[in-house]
Amino acid sequence: MKTCRIVLLGISIVLVVVSFNIGLTDDLLLHMATTTSTDNTGLLDYLAPLFEADTGIELRWIAVGTGKALLLGKNCDVDVLMVHSPPAEREYIESGYGVERHQFMYNDFIIVGPPDDPAGIRGLPVREALTQLNRLQILFVSRGDDSGTHKKEIFLWTTMQDLPFRNVISGIFKQVRVCSPRS
């Protein structure tokens, strides 16, 4: 519970500082674009009422991929972003679209495959696993949705020039289905 309160306090401070820096309107609404990954955790559903009780500001959010969230920010359609692609976030700030960047969460990137692990990559660090997949010419499937996860997949894939690649262009659930063994 202590960790939850620290996270809530950190998010509250960031959101309040950002909201006052952008000239919050009189209706006390803070519009945020976040990622589907964050939204799917239920974290914002839990924190939003606590944030409103603490600040009097209602938090409303839209869950999209990082690329779309950054575009919403560039277009001034939202007040704050919660995304997960540090290189894209730095570029966003350096291009003058944002004021500050605060990292308060991180993702674990995992490679998913069949339970019998025919490539023999279980337990290997990501780079070694990709080297093995490349050696075996096993298809690398990406979400293809311009999310932070997709950006990381593209970065990893570009380190393995000969690795077969396919974009599924519709998110993680289709990505997992495409990778599932056929009967």
C-alpha positions in Angstrom: 0.0 0.0 0.0 2.9 2.3 0.7 4.2 1.9 -2.9 0.7 2.7 -4.2 0.6 5.9 -2.2 4.0 6.9 -3.4 3.0 6.3 -7.0 -0.3 8.2 -6.5 1.6 11.1 -4.9 4.1 11.1 -7.8 1.4 11.0 -10.4 -0.6 13.7 -8.6 2.3 16.0 -8.4 3.2 15.6 -12.0 -0.4 16.0 -13.2 -1.0 19.1 -11.0 2.3 20.8 -12.0 1.5 20.0 -15.7 -2.1 21.2 -15.4 -1.1 24.5 -13.9 1.7 25.0 -16.4 -0.8 24.6 -19.3 -3.4 27.0 -18.0 -6.2 24.6 -16.9 -9.7 25.9 -17.8 -12.3 26.8 -15.2 -14.1 23.5 -15.5 -11.3 21.7 -13.7 -10.8 19.0 -16.3 -7.4 17.5 -17.2 -7.4 15.6 -20.6 -4.7 12.9 -21.0 -3.7 10.6 -23.8 -2.2 7.4 -22.5 -1.3 4.0 -23.9 -3.6 1.0 -24.1 -1.1 -0.8 -22.0 -1.5 1.6 -19.1 -5.3 1.7 -19.6 -5.5 -2.1 -19.6 -3.9 -2.3 -16.2 -6.8 -0.5 -14.5 -4.3 1.9 -12.8 -6.0 5.0 -14.0 -9.5 3.7 -13.1 -8.1 3.4 -9.6 -6.1 6.6 -9.4 -8.5 9.0 -11.1 -11.1 9.3 -8.3 -8.2 9.6 -5.7 -6.7 12.4 -7.9 -10.0 14.2 -8.2 -10.7 13.9 -4.4 -7.2 15.3 -3.7 -7.1 18.1 -6.3 -10.7 18.8 -7.3 -9.6 18.2 -10.9 -11.4 15.5 -13.0 -9.1 13.4 -15.1 -10.3 12.1 -18.4 -8.2 10.0 -20.7 -8.1 8.3 -24.1 -6.1 5.1 -24.6 -4.2 4.9 -27.9 -0.8 3.9 -29.1 2.1 6.1 -28.2 2.3 7.5 -31.8 -1.3 8.5 -31.7 -1.0 9.9 -28.2 2.0 12.1 -29.2 0.0 13.3 -32.2 -2.9 14.3 -29.9 -0.4 16.2 -27.8 1.0 18.0 -30.9 -2.5 19.0 -31.9 -3.2 20.3 -28.4 -6.1 17.9 -28.1 -4.9 16.7 -24.6 -3.2 18.4 -21.7 -0.8 15.7 -20.6 0.6 12.5 -22.0 1.5 9.1 -20.4 3.3 7.1 -23.0 6.2 4.7 -23.2 8.7 5.3 -25.9 11.6 7.3 -24.5 13.2 8.2 -27.8 9.9 9.4 -29.3 9.2 11.3 -26.0 12.6 13.1 -26.1 12.0 14.0 -29.8 8.6 15.4 -28.9 10.1 17.6 -26.2 13.1 18.7 -28.3 10.7 19.7 -31.1 9.0 22.1 -28.7 5.7 20.2 -28.3 6.2 19.5 -24.6 7.6 21.2 -21.6 9.0 18.4 -19.4 9.4 14.7 -19.4 9.2 12.6 -16.3 9.8 8.8 -16.3 7.9 7.0 -13.5 7.2 3.6 -15.0 8.9 1.1 -17.3 8.0 -1.8 -19.4 9.5 -5.3 -19.5 9.9 -6.5 -23.1 9.5 -10.2 -23.5 9.5 -12.5 -26.5 6.6 -14.9 -26.7 6.7 -18.2 -28.4 5.3 -21.8 -28.3 5.4 -23.6 -24.9 7.9 -26.2 -26.3 10.4 -23.4 -27.3 11.5 -24.9 -30.6 14.0 -22.0 -31.1 15.6 -22.7 -27.7 15.5 -19.1 -26.5 13.7 -19.5 -23.2 15.6 -17.6 -20.5 18.0 -15.9 -23.0 18.6 -12.1 -22.9 16.7 -10.4 -25.7 19.7 -9.8 -27.9 20.9 -13.4 -27.7 17.3 -14.6 -28.3 17.1 -12.4 -31.4 20.4 -13.7 -32.6 19.1 -17.2 -32.3 15.8 -16.4 -34.1 17.9 -14.7 -36.8 20.1 -17.8 -37.2 17.1 -20.0 -37.5 15.2 -17.5 -39.7 12.2 -17.6 -37.5 9.5 -14.9 -38.3 9.5 -11.8 -36.1 6.0 -10.5 -35.7 5.4 -6.9 -34.7 2.2 -5.1 -33.5 2.6 -2.6 -36.3 0.4 0.0 -34.5 2.9 2.8 -33.8 2.7 2.1 -30.1 5.7 2.3 -27.8 5.9 -1.5 -27.9 5.9 -1.4 -31.7 8.7 1.2 -31.7 10.8 -1.0 -29.5 10.0 -4.0 -31.7 11.2 -2.1 -34.8 14.4 -1.0 -32.9 15.2 -4.6 -31.9 14.4 -5.9 -35.4 16.7 -3.4 -37.1 19.6 -4.8 -35.0 18.9 -8.1 -36.8 19.0 -7.2 -40.5 18.2 -10.7 -41.9 15.4 -11.6 -39.5 12.1 -12.3 -41.3 9.6 -9.6 -40.3 5.9 -9.1 -40.4 3.6 -6.3 -39.2 0.2 -7.4 -38.1 -1.1 -3.8 -37.8 -3.7 -4.2 -35.1 -2.2 -4.6 -31.7 -1.0 -7.3 -29.3 -3.9 -9.7 -29.3 -3.7 -10.2 -33.1 0.0 -10.4 -32.8 -0.2 -13.3 -30.3 -2.8 -15.1 -32.5 -0.5 -14.7 -35.6 2.3 -16.3 -33.6 0.3 -19.1 -32.2 0.9 -22.6 -33.6 -1.5 -23.7 -36.4 -3.3 -27.0 -36.0 
